[in-house]
């Protein structure tokens, strides 16, 4: 006699994410610790030096946080109005910040004292940058100008004009410090060269520019605005190489991670997308509780901090890998009186056996009523609805559903109808549950008057659920029809254009 084959309950399970090295790597980030501030988090920047403290710009102050304790270690409060865009210098000793006061301020991190005050802009300064390997800084202002300043003298060295709206994004090329990028709400990205004191290139992003980022080689950069991230080639004269459209709301911030091998983009859609720089494919997604307006990643990827629109900083730390290998440590036993010493180099794991599910036990005995009851138990139907559906499918397949409902137990009928209400609209189960519900109604239709009134109310609720689902399907059908019409028109237009071009060629006319 062949052994009993257990019920396959995995056929309706949700397909999990593909397990890739990136998925494993970024999944090691723990659940975010939420720290409440006093307004939207304008900017987050990590110190390049260990222990990688990060500066948070919010309201009228810049606060430096310890990534391990999540506590404030420094508070720079020399602002009467909102501060913007505070960043660390590459040695981690200085912080530069703009603000609503139209000035740029330079602070010493250790003493919290203000070292320099740069005056000259006529409107708020939202973004600032250190010029690499030079004692200069850059500032990007709502007065539509970009300024380069000399740190020792606080004098303006260069002023670039050309934008027609607020400048809210700016960056200095890390490899060629003479090259400055600015992005404005006029949809334009401009590239400036301090050696010639002129505008070198102009690129149209197509939406107000929120963030700019040079790729590691310095020859290409990214611009973010609207729902798109665009890739530009500086060496090819500012040629557009492609665009990424993985977000469905405005992209607000861009960051590099993993030594420049990964790109992170934050958006108002509450997601952070992580891309492989070599292919620009999404390799992982981080989800947050609210719209993301700023983002920071430590140099070693150990900490990710997201600034949310509701004034919350979500800080995620990578879990300590040492904790995961505690069980593999060598175990020593010492018996002191007799000085006997035993060592165990490895621990033999306890053998575990798969326990037979109740519904499998009853199926093997053909006790179909008990099969149905065990499958509708709350700890099965609520946590693993796919198992309940698999049991119902098996009963239908064996034509045993009528036998299972022979006793007309009101408790079982209530559980079954509630299960239909909860899961019949799930796309994984809809088709099979509709068939089973139809058969179920045929079975109990001759006994409806003997059922409690509570079950009648459940049937009414089931009817309403199916009716709502039917309305949704009708609306989706209408949308599908509209989309098919639009696509057909597009294909027809392309075919006509192609045919006209061919006719033109045959007649010796260039129709391009």
C-alpha positions in Angstrom: 0.0 0.0 0.0 1.5 3.4 -1.0 2.1 6.0 1.7 -0.3 8.9 2.1 0.7 12.0 0.1 0.4 15.2 2.1 -1.8 18.0 0.8 0.1 20.6 -1.3 -0.6 23.9 0.5 2.1 25.9 -1.3 0.4 26.4 -4.6 -1.5 29.5 -3.4 1.3 31.0 -1.4 2.5 34.6 -2.2 5.6 34.5 -4.3 8.3 36.1 -2.1 11.1 38.4 -3.3 14.0 37.0 -5.3 16.8 36.2 -2.9 19.8 38.0 -4.3 23.0 39.2 -2.6 21.6 42.7 -2.6 18.4 41.5 -0.9 20.4 39.8 1.8 22.8 42.7 2.2 20.1 45.4 2.6 17.8 43.2 4.6 20.4 43.3 7.4 19.2 46.9 8.1 17.1 46.7 11.3 13.7 48.2 11.8 14.0 52.0 11.8 14.3 54.0 15.0 12.1 57.1 14.7 13.3 60.4 16.1 10.8 63.3 16.1 12.1 66.8 15.1 10.2 70.1 14.8 9.5 70.2 11.1 10.3 68.7 7.7 13.9 67.3 7.6 15.5 69.5 4.9 18.8 67.7 4.6 20.9 64.8 6.0 24.6 64.5 5.5 27.0 61.8 7.0 30.5 62.6 8.0 33.1 60.8 5.8 35.1 60.1 8.9 34.4 57.4 11.5 32.3 57.0 13.6 30.2 58.6 10.8 28.1 61.1 12.7 25.4 62.7 10.6 24.1 66.3 10.5 20.3 66.9 10.3 19.1 70.2 9.1 15.7 71.0 10.4 13.9 74.3 11.3 16.3 76.8 12.9 19.1 74.4 13.8 21.6 71.8 12.6 21.9 68.8 14.9 24.7 66.2 14.8 23.6 62.7 15.7 25.5 59.7 16.9 24.4 56.8 14.5 24.8 54.2 17.2 23.0 55.8 20.2 20.7 57.9 17.9 21.2 60.8 20.3 22.2 64.4 19.5 25.9 65.1 20.2 26.1 68.7 18.9 23.5 71.4 18.4 24.3 74.3 16.0 21.7 76.9 16.8 23.1 80.1 15.4 20.1 80.7 13.1 17.2 83.1 13.5 15.4 81.7 10.5 15.3 78.2 8.9 18.7 76.5 8.2 19.2 74.6 4.9 21.5 72.0 3.4 24.2 71.5 6.1 27.1 69.3 5.0 30.4 68.0 6.4 33.8 68.8 4.9 35.6 65.6 3.8 37.7 65.6 7.0 34.6 65.8 9.2 35.8 68.8 11.2 33.7 71.6 9.6 30.0 72.0 8.7 28.7 74.4 6.1 25.0 75.5 6.0 22.8 77.9 4.1 19.6 79.4 5.4 16.6 81.7 5.0 18.7 84.6 6.3 20.4 84.8 2.8 23.8 83.9 4.4 26.2 81.0 4.4 27.7 79.9 7.7 30.8 77.8 8.5 31.0 76.0 11.8 33.7 74.1 13.7 32.1 70.7 14.7 34.2 70.3 17.9 33.6 73.7 19.4 30.2 74.5 17.7 31.5 78.0 17.1 30.8 79.9 13.8 34.1 80.5 12.0 32.9 82.4 8.9 29.8 84.2 7.7 29.4 84.7 3.9 27.1 87.6 2.9 26.0 88.6 -0.6 23.0 86.6 -1.7 19.7 88.5 -1.8 17.4 85.4 -1.1 17.5 82.1 0.8 20.4 79.7 0.2 19.1 76.2 0.0 22.2 74.2 -1.0 26.0 74.7 -0.3 29.1 72.7 -1.2 32.8 72.5 -0.3 35.1 72.8 -3.3 37.4 69.8 -3.1 41.2 70.4 -2.5 40.6 74.2 -2.5 39.8 76.7 0.3 36.6 77.6 -1.5 32.9 76.9 -1.1 29.9 77.1 -3.5 26.4 78.3 -2.6 23.1 78.0 -4.6 20.4 80.5 -3.9 16.8 81.4 -4.6 18.1 84.7 -6.0 18.9 82.6 -9.1 22.7 82.8 -8.8 25.5 80.5 -7.9 28.5 82.0 -5.9 32.0 80.7 -5.3 33.5 82.1 -2.1 37.0 82.2 -0.6 37.0 80.8 2.9 39.9 82.8 4.4 38.7 86.2 3.2 34.9 85.6 3.0 35.0 87.3 -0.5 33.0 86.3 -3.6 35.3 84.9 -6.3 32.7 84.1 -8.9 29.0 84.8 -9.5 27.1 82.8 -12.1 23.8 84.0 -13.4 21.5 82.3 -15.9 18.7 80.5 -14.1 15.2 82.0 -14.3 13.8 80.4 -11.1 15.0 79.3 -7.7 18.1 77.1 -7.6 17.4 74.2 -5.2 20.1 71.7 -6.3 23.9 72.1 -6.6 27.1 70.1 -6.5 30.8 70.4 -7.2 32.6 67.8 -9.4 34.7 65.6 -7.0 37.4 65.0 -9.5 37.5 68.4 -11.3 36.8 71.1 -8.6 36.5 73.8 -11.3 33.2 72.2 -12.6 30.0 73.3 -10.8 26.5 72.0 -11.4 23.3 73.8 -10.5 19.7 72.8 -11.0 16.7 75.1 -10.7 12.9 75.1 -10.6 13.1 76.4 -14.2 13.7 72.7 -15.2 17.3 73.6 -16.2 20.6 72.1 -15.2 23.6 74.3 -15.9 27.3 73.4 -15.8 29.7 76.2 -14.9 33.6 76.4 -15.2 35.4 78.6 -12.7 38.5 78.7 -15.0 36.6 80.5 -17.7 34.0 82.1 -15.4 31.3 81.0 -17.9 28.4 78.6 -18.4 29.6 75.6 -20.3 26.5 73.5 -20.8 22.7 73.7 -20.4 20.5 70.7 -20.1 16.7 70.6 -19.8 15.5 68.0 -17.2 11.8 68.7 -18.0 10.8 69.1 -14.4 11.9 71.3 -11.5 15.3 69.9 -10.4 15.4 68.6 -6.8 18.7 66.9 -6.6 22.0 66.5 -8.5 24.7 63.8 -8.2 28.0 63.1 -10.0 28.8 59.5 -10.6 32.1 58.2 -9.3 34.1 58.8 -12.5 33.0 62.4 -12.6 32.2 62.2 -16.4 28.5 61.5 -15.9 25.9 63.0 -13.5 22.3 62.4 -12.5 19.5 64.9 -12.1 16.3 64.2 -10.2 13.0 66.0 -10.6 9.4 65.0 -11.1 9.1 61.2 -11.2 12.3 60.8 -13.2 16.0 60.5 -12.7 18.0 61.4 -15.8 21.5 60.3 -16.7 23.7 62.9 -18.5 27.1 62.4 -20.1 29.3 65.5 -19.6 32.2 64.1 -21.7 29.7 63.9 -24.7 28.7 67.5 -24.3 25.8 67.0 -21.9 24.1 64.2 -23.9 21.1 62.5 -22.3 22.0 58.8 -21.9 18.8 57.5 -20.3 16.2 58.0 -17.6 14.9 56.1 -14.6 11.2 56.1 -13.8 10.8 53.8 -10.9 8.9 56.2 -8.6 5.3 57.4 -9.0 5.8 60.7 -7.1 8.5 63.4 -7.0 12.0 62.2 -6.5 13.5 64.4 -3.8 17.0 63.1 -3.1 19.9 61.0 -4.5 22.8 59.3 -2.7 25.6 56.9 -3.5 26.4 53.9 -1.4 28.6 50.8 -1.4 31.7 52.8 -2.6 29.8 54.2 -5.5 28.4 50.9 -6.8 24.9 51.5 -5.6 22.5 54.5 -6.1 19.7 55.4 -3.6 16.8 57.6 -4.6 14.2 58.9 -2.1 10.7 60.0 -3.1 7.5 61.4 -1.9 6.0 58.0 -2.6 7.6 56.8 0.7 10.1 54.5 -1.1 13.9 54.4 -1.4 14.9 52.6 -4.5 18.4 51.0 -4.6 20.0 50.7 -8.1 23.0 48.9 -9.4 25.1 51.6 -11.0 26.5 49.3 -13.7 23.0 48.5 -15.1 20.7 51.0 -13.3 18.4 48.2 -12.4 16.5 48.2 -9.1 18.1 45.6 -6.7 16.1 46.5 -3.5 13.5 48.8 -2.1 13.2 50.4 1.4 9.8 51.4 2.6 9.1 54.2 5.1 6.0 55.5 6.9 5.8 58.9 5.1 7.0 61.0 2.2 10.8 61.2 2.0 12.4 64.6 1.6 16.0 63.9 2.5 18.3 60.9 2.7 21.7 60.0 4.0 23.9 56.9 3.9 27.1 56.4 5.9 30.3 55.6 4.0 30.3 52.0 5.3 26.6 51.5 4.6 26.1 50.7 8.3 23.5 53.4 8.7 20.7 54.8 6.5 18.8 57.9 7.7 15.7 59.2 5.9 14.1 62.5 6.7 10.4 62.5 6.4 7.9 65.3 5.6 6.3 65.0 9.0 9.5 65.9 10.9 10.6 62.3 11.7 14.1 60.9 11.1 14.0 57.2 10.4 17.4 55.7 11.3 18.2 52.2 10.3 21.4 50.4 11.5 22.9 47.3 10.0 22.5 44.3 12.4 25.6 43.1 14.2 26.8 40.0 12.2 28.6 38.7 15.3 25.3 38.0 16.9 24.3 35.6 14.2 27.3 33.4 14.8 27.1 33.1 18.5 25.9 29.5 18.3 29.0 28.5 16.3 31.4 29.6 19.0 33.5 26.9 20.7 31.9 25.6 23.9 34.2 24.6 26.8 33.2 22.7 29.9 35.5 22.7 33.0 35.3 20.6 36.1 37.5 22.4 38.6 37.9 19.9 41.5 39.4 17.1 39.3 40.8 19.6 36.8 39.1 17.7 34.0 38.8 19.7 30.7 36.4 18.9 27.9 36.0 20.8 24.7 33.3 20.7 22.0 34.3 22.1 18.7 30.8 21.9 17.2 27.2 21.5 18.4 25.0 18.8 17.0 21.6 20.4 16.2 18.5 18.8 17.6 16.7 16.8 15.0 13.3 18.2 14.1 10.4 16.3 12.4 7.6 17.8 10.4 4.4 17.4 12.3 1.5 16.1 10.3 -1.2 18.8 9.9 -4.6 18.0 11.3 -6.4 18.3 8.0 -3.9 15.8 6.5 -4.5 13.4 9.4 -8.3 13.5 8.8 -8.0 13.4 5.0 -6.0 10.1 5.4 -9.0 8.7 7.4 -11.6 10.2 5.0 -13.2 12.2 7.8 -14.2 15.1 5.6 -16.3 17.0 8.2 -13.2 17.2 10.5 -11.0 18.1 7.6 -13.1 21.2 6.9 -13.3 22.2 10.6 -9.6 22.0 11.1 -8.9 24.0 7.9 -11.3 26.7 9.0 -9.7 27.0 12.5 -8.7 30.7 13.0 -5.0 29.9 13.5 -5.0 28.3 10.0 -7.5 30.5 8.0 -6.2 33.8 9.4 -2.5 33.2 9.3 -2.3 30.8 6.3 -5.4 31.3 4.1 -3.6 29.5 1.3 -3.7 26.3 3.3 -7.5 26.6 3.8 -8.0 27.2 0.1 -5.9 24.2 -0.7 -8.1 22.0 1.6 -11.3 23.4 0.0 -9.9 22.7 -3.5 -9.0 19.1 -2.5 -12.5 18.6 -1.1 -14.0 19.9 -4.3 -11.7 17.7 -6.3 -12.8 14.7 -4.4 -16.5 15.8 -4.6 -16.5 15.6 -0.8 -17.7 19.1 0.0 -21.3 17.9 0.4 -20.2 15.2 2.8 -18.1 17.7 4.8 -21.2 19.9 5.2 -23.5 17.0 6.0 -24.0 18.0 9.6 -24.9 21.6 8.7 -23.0 22.8 11.7 -23.8 26.6 12.0 -20.4 27.3 13.4 -18.6 25.8 10.4 -20.9 27.5 7.9 -20.3 30.9 9.6 -16.5 30.3 9.5 -16.7 29.4 5.8 -18.8 32.4 4.8 -16.5 34.7 6.7 -13.6 33.1 4.9 -15.3 33.8 1.6 -15.9 37.5 2.5 -12.3 38.0 3.6 -10.5 36.2 0.7 -12.8 36.0 -2.3 -11.3 39.2 -3.7 -7.7 38.1 -3.3 -6.4 37.5 -6.9 -4.6 34.3 -5.8 -7.9 32.7 -4.6 -10.7 34.4 -6.6 -11.2 31.8 -9.3 -11.3 28.7 -7.1 -13.2 30.4 -4.3 -16.0 31.6 -6.6 -16.4 28.0 -7.8 -16.4 26.6 -4.3 -18.8 29.3 -3.0 -21.2 28.5 -5.9 -21.2 24.8 -5.0 -21.5 25.6 -1.3 -24.7 27.7 -1.9 -26.2 24.9 -3.9 -25.5 22.4 -1.0 -27.1 24.5 1.8 -29.9 26.2 -0.3 -32.5 23.6 0.9 -31.8 24.3 4.5 -31.4 28.1 4.6 -34.6 28.7 6.7 -33.2 26.6 9.5 -29.9 28.6 9.8 -29.5 31.3 12.4 -30.2 34.9 11.4 -26.6 35.8 11.9 -25.6 33.7 9.0 -28.2 35.5 6.8 -26.5 38.8 7.6 -23.1 37.2 6.6 -24.6 36.1 3.3 -25.8 39.7 2.7 -22.3 40.9 3.4 -20.9 38.3 1.0 -23.3 39.5 -1.7 -22.2 43.1 -1.1 -18.5 42.2 -1.3 -19.0 40.3 -4.6 -21.1 43.2 -5.9 -18.3 45.8 -5.1 -15.7 43.5 -6.8 -17.9 43.3 -9.8 -18.1 47.1 -10.1 -14.3 47.3 -9.8 -13.9 44.7 -12.6 -16.3 46.7 -14.8 -14.3 49.9 -14.2 -11.0 48.0 -15.0 -12.6 46.7 -18.2 -13.4 50.2 -19.3 -9.9 51.4 -18.5 -8.5 48.4 -20.4 -10.6 49.2 -23.4 -9.5 52.8 -23.4 -5.8 51.7 -23.2 -6.3 49.3 -26.1 -7.8 52.1 -28.2 -4.9 54.5 -27.4 -2.3 51.8 -28.2 -4.1 50.9 -31.4 -4.1 54.6 -32.5 -0.4 54.8 -31.6 0.4 51.7 -33.7 -1.7 53.0 -36.6 0.0 56.4 -36.5 3.5 54.7 -36.6 2.4 52.4 -39.5 1.1 55.4 -41.5 4.3 57.3 -40.8 6.4 54.3 -41.9 4.4 53.8 -45.1 4.6 57.5 -46.0 8.4 57.3 -45.5 8.6 54.3 -47.8 6.4 55.9 -50.5 8.5 59.0 -50.3 11.7 57.0 -50.8 10.2 55.2 -53.8 9.3 58.6 -55.3 12.7 60.0 -54.5 11.5 62.4 -51.8 13.1 62.6 -48.3 10.2 62.6 -45.8 12.3 62.8 -42.7 
